[in-house]
C-alpha cells in the first residue's frame, strides 16, 4: 500500500487549498478513504470520509461546510478541498485507506 499526499502549504486565513492523495498497491476503487489531521501537541483527528463511489461522505463538525472530500477512481486519487481556512486548521494532513497511511502534508494557516 502506498499513499502519497500533496498540495499542502502556507495560506492566509480565509484562503483555500486542495490536497490530493494518490494511492497504489491496493484496490482503491473498492476502498473507503479518509483524511485525518494532527495539530502540534494534539492527537490525530478524523476530518472526512468518503465511500467507494463517493456517494456517501462524513465530515467532522469542525470542518463541515468548509471542506469537501472527493475521489476520482479512474486516477486512484482522493482530494480534500479546503475553503475558508482558519488558524486552527493548521496541522499535518494524512490520507488513509487500504489499511495504510500516507506520510502527511503540512498545512499552515497564518497571516
KALIN-V271310 format. One record per residue. N is the residue number from 1. RES is the residue in three letters. SS is DSSP state (A for helix, B for strand, O for the rest). D_CENTER is the distance of its C-alpha to the mean C-alpha in whole Angstrom. Layout:
BEGIN
N|RES|SS|D_CENTER, N|RES|SS|D_CENTER
END
This chain:
BEGIN
1|UNK|O|17, 2|UNK|B|15, 3|UNK|B|11, 4|UNK|B|11, 5|UNK|B|8, 6|UNK|B|10, 7|UNK|O|10, 8|UNK|O|10, 9|UNK|B|13, 10|UNK|B|16, 11|UNK|B|16, 12|UNK|O|19, 13|UNK|O|18, 14|UNK|O|18, 15|UNK|O|16, 16|UNK|O|13, 17|UNK|B|11, 18|UNK|B|9, 19|UNK|B|6, 20|UNK|B|7, 21|UNK|B|8, 22|UNK|B|11, 23|UNK|B|13, 24|UNK|B|16, 25|UNK|O|19, 26|UNK|O|18, 27|UNK|O|19, 28|UNK|A|15, 29|UNK|A|17, 30|UNK|A|18, 31|UNK|O|15, 32|UNK|O|13, 33|UNK|B|9, 34|UNK|B|7, 35|UNK|B|4, 36|UNK|B|6, 37|UNK|B|8, 38|UNK|B|11, 39|UNK|O|14, 40|UNK|O|17, 41|UNK|O|19, 42|UNK|O|17, 43|UNK|O|16, 44|UNK|B|12, 45|UNK|B|11, 46|UNK|B|9, 47|UNK|B|7, 48|UNK|B|7, 49|UNK|B|9, 50|UNK|B|10, 51|UNK|O|14, 52|UNK|O|15, 53|UNK|O|17, 54|UNK|O|14, 55|UNK|O|17, 56|UNK|O|15, 57|UNK|B|12, 58|UNK|B|12, 59|UNK|B|11, 60|UNK|O|12, 61|UNK|O|15, 62|UNK|O|14, 63|UNK|O|11, 64|UNK|O|13, 65|UNK|O|15, 66|UNK|O|13, 67|UNK|B|9, 68|UNK|B|9, 69|UNK|B|7, 70|UNK|B|9, 71|UNK|B|11, 72|UNK|B|14, 73|UNK|A|16, 74|UNK|A|18, 75|UNK|A|16, 76|UNK|O|14, 77|UNK|B|11, 78|UNK|B|8, 79|UNK|B|6, 80|UNK|B|5, 81|UNK|B|8, 82|UNK|B|9, 83|UNK|O|13, 84|UNK|O|15, 85|UNK|O|14, 86|UNK|O|16, 87|UNK|A|17, 88|UNK|A|15, 89|UNK|A|12, 90|UNK|O|13, 91|UNK|B|11, 92|UNK|B|10, 93|UNK|B|6, 94|UNK|B|6, 95|UNK|B|5, 96|UNK|B|9, 97|UNK|B|11, 98|UNK|O|15, 99|UNK|O|16, 100|UNK|B|14, 101|UNK|B|11, 102|UNK|O|10, 103|UNK|O|12, 104|UNK|O|9, 105|UNK|B|9, 106|UNK|B|11, 107|UNK|B|11, 108|UNK|B|14, 109|UNK|B|15, 110|UNK|O|19, 111|UNK|O|22
END
